[in-house]
Amino acid sequence: MKNADRKALLLGTALASTLLLGTLIAPSPAAAQVTCAINPPNVPAPPGRIEIINPGDSIDCVNVFDRNNGAELEVIHLETDGANEFITLDNSGNLTATPT
């Protein structure tokens, strides 16, 4: 009987380890996101400003271009309106805002 308990314990430990490892390395589910690529709605080609307001999803914005605000207040304006809608912004371009 002592042997059976040890085997059951080892099997349970191995199963728990496998499940834990599987959840840690499994890919996360894909989420639809609005991007700041050139020419989605309201994103003019450089050097224009970027504006995305309430797209109905998260915003993942990567800007590599030099941009300026023209006659607007902001060079980049990103806004969501729902729970769990996140904004990520990575910028490596020069941003120039001229007061109006």
C-alpha positions as CSV (number, residue, x, y, z in Angstrom):
1,M,0.0,0.0,0.0
2,K,2.9,2.4,0.7
3,N,4.2,2.0,-2.8
4,A,0.8,2.9,-4.4
5,D,0.6,6.1,-2.3
6,R,4.0,7.1,-3.5
7,K,3.2,6.5,-7.1
8,A,0.0,8.4,-6.8
9,L,1.8,11.3,-5.2
10,L,4.5,11.4,-7.9
11,L,1.9,11.1,-10.7
12,G,-0.1,14.0,-9.1
13,T,3.0,16.1,-8.8
14,A,4.0,15.5,-12.5
15,L,0.4,16.3,-13.7
16,A,0.3,19.6,-11.7
17,S,3.8,20.6,-13.0
18,T,2.7,19.9,-16.6
19,L,-0.4,21.9,-16.2
20,L,1.4,24.8,-14.6
21,L,4.1,24.8,-17.2
22,G,1.5,24.6,-20.0
23,T,-0.3,27.7,-18.7
24,L,2.9,29.7,-18.4
25,I,4.2,29.1,-21.9
26,A,0.9,28.9,-23.8
27,P,0.4,31.9,-26.1
28,S,-2.0,34.5,-25.0
29,P,-5.2,34.8,-27.0
30,A,-5.0,37.3,-29.8
31,A,-6.8,40.6,-29.3
32,A,-8.0,42.8,-32.1
33,Q,-6.2,46.2,-31.9
34,V,-6.3,49.4,-33.8
35,T,-2.9,50.4,-35.0
36,C,-1.2,53.6,-35.9
37,A,0.1,52.3,-39.2
38,I,0.1,54.8,-42.1
39,N,-3.3,55.6,-43.5
40,P,-5.8,53.9,-41.1
41,P,-8.8,56.3,-40.5
42,N,-7.7,59.7,-39.1
43,V,-4.0,58.9,-39.5
44,P,-2.5,61.0,-42.3
45,A,0.7,60.1,-43.9
46,P,3.7,61.7,-42.2
47,P,4.4,64.5,-41.3
48,G,0.7,64.8,-40.2
49,R,-0.6,64.2,-36.7
50,I,-2.0,60.9,-35.4
51,E,-5.6,61.0,-34.0
52,I,-7.5,57.9,-33.0
53,I,-10.6,58.4,-30.8
54,N,-12.8,55.7,-29.4
55,P,-12.1,53.0,-32.0
56,G,-14.0,50.4,-30.0
57,D,-10.9,48.4,-29.1
58,S,-7.4,48.8,-27.7
59,I,-4.9,51.0,-29.5
60,D,-1.4,49.7,-30.3
61,C,0.5,52.7,-31.8
62,V,4.1,52.5,-33.1
63,N,5.3,55.7,-34.7
64,V,8.7,55.8,-36.4
65,F,8.1,59.0,-38.4
66,D,8.7,62.7,-37.7
67,R,5.4,64.3,-37.2
68,N,4.0,67.8,-36.4
69,N,0.7,69.0,-35.2
70,G,-0.2,71.4,-38.0
71,A,-3.1,73.6,-36.8
72,E,-4.2,71.1,-34.0
73,L,-3.3,71.0,-30.3
74,E,-1.7,67.6,-30.1
75,V,0.8,65.7,-32.3
76,I,-0.6,62.4,-31.2
77,H,-4.1,62.0,-29.7
78,L,-5.1,58.5,-28.7
79,E,-8.4,58.0,-26.7
80,T,-10.5,54.9,-25.8
81,D,-13.8,54.8,-24.0
82,G,-14.3,51.2,-22.8
83,A,-13.2,49.0,-20.0
84,N,-10.2,46.9,-20.9
85,E,-9.3,49.0,-23.9
86,F,-5.6,49.8,-23.4
87,I,-3.3,52.3,-25.2
88,T,0.2,51.4,-26.0
89,L,2.4,54.1,-27.7
90,D,6.0,53.6,-28.9
91,N,7.5,56.6,-30.6
92,S,11.0,56.9,-32.1
93,G,10.2,59.9,-34.4
94,N,10.6,63.6,-33.7
95,L,7.4,65.2,-32.5
96,T,7.0,69.0,-33.1
97,A,4.0,70.9,-31.6
98,T,3.6,74.5,-32.7
99,P,1.3,76.6,-30.5
100,T,-1.8,77.9,-32.2
